[in-house]
Amino acid sequence: MEDNKTPNNLENMPDRLKDNQSWWQRFVAGLNEFYHAPYRQTMARAARDEEDFFMLMMFAESLGIDNPASFYTLELQPLFLENFHEWHTRMGMDRCPFDHVGCC
């Protein structure tokens, strides 16, 4: 009879390992969330500030600010024009500063 219990224990072993692995994955995910949660807002703000600076560098020449990298950023302007309205309203410009762009 005892020999019959041993194979059953071995058969159930993968299920136990799967349960332990899923428990471990949930535990690691919880630790990850516990660590990253306080910094999520700070990291989002830093990413937004970096994007704002990049948009300023891209559209600086069009805004009348000398930009030594305008030759390189000129190709990117059509790609970021979709985000321009959101950016200029966030920067405090109520209306679009460009005459040739009708976003507002």
C-alpha positions in Angstrom: 0.0 0.0 0.0 2.8 2.4 0.8 4.2 1.9 -2.7 1.0 3.2 -4.2 1.2 6.4 -2.2 4.7 7.2 -3.4 3.8 7.3 -7.1 0.8 9.5 -6.3 3.0 11.9 -4.5 5.3 12.0 -7.5 2.4 12.5 -9.8 1.2 15.5 -7.7 4.7 17.0 -7.5 4.5 18.9 -10.8 1.2 20.5 -9.7 2.8 21.5 -6.4 5.7 23.0 -8.3 3.4 24.8 -10.6 1.5 26.2 -7.6 4.8 27.3 -6.0 6.0 28.9 -9.3 2.7 30.8 -9.7 2.9 31.9 -6.1 6.5 32.9 -6.6 5.6 34.9 -9.7 2.8 36.7 -7.9 5.1 37.4 -5.0 7.8 38.9 -7.3 5.1 40.9 -9.1 3.9 42.3 -5.7 7.5 43.2 -4.7 8.0 44.8 -8.1 4.8 46.9 -7.6 5.8 47.8 -4.1 9.1 49.1 -5.2 8.0 50.9 -8.4 4.7 52.4 -7.2 6.2 55.4 -5.3 8.4 56.4 -8.3 5.8 55.9 -11.0 4.6 59.5 -10.9 8.1 60.9 -10.7 9.2 58.8 -13.7 6.2 59.9 -15.7 6.9 63.5 -14.9 10.5 63.2 -15.9 9.5 61.5 -19.2 7.0 64.3 -19.9 9.6 66.9 -19.2 12.1 65.2 -21.5 9.5 65.0 -24.2 8.7 68.7 -23.7 12.3 69.7 -24.1 12.6 67.5 -27.2 9.5 69.2 -28.8 11.0 72.6 -27.9 14.2 71.6 -29.7 12.3 70.4 -32.7 10.1 73.4 -33.1 12.5 76.1 -31.8 13.5 77.4 -35.2 9.8 77.7 -36.1 9.1 79.6 -32.9 11.9 82.1 -33.6 14.6 80.6 -31.3 18.0 79.9 -32.8 18.6 76.2 -32.8 21.9 74.8 -34.0 20.3 71.3 -34.5 17.5 72.5 -36.7 18.9 70.8 -39.8 18.6 67.5 -38.0 15.3 68.0 -36.4 13.5 69.4 -39.5 12.8 65.8 -40.8 11.1 64.9 -37.5 8.6 67.8 -37.4 5.9 66.1 -39.6 6.1 63.0 -37.3 5.5 65.0 -34.1 3.1 67.5 -35.5 0.2 65.3 -34.3 1.4 65.9 -30.7 2.0 69.6 -31.2 -1.4 70.8 -30.0 -1.1 68.9 -26.8 2.4 70.3 -26.3 1.7 74.0 -26.9 -1.4 74.0 -24.7 0.7 72.3 -21.9 3.4 75.0 -22.4 0.8 77.7 -21.8 0.2 78.9 -25.4 -3.5 79.2 -25.9 -3.4 79.4 -29.7 -1.0 77.8 -32.1 2.1 80.0 -32.6 2.4 79.1 -36.2 0.5 80.7 -39.1 0.9 77.8 -41.4 -0.3 75.1 -38.9 -4.0 75.1 -38.1 -4.3 73.0 -35.0 -6.5 75.4 -33.0 
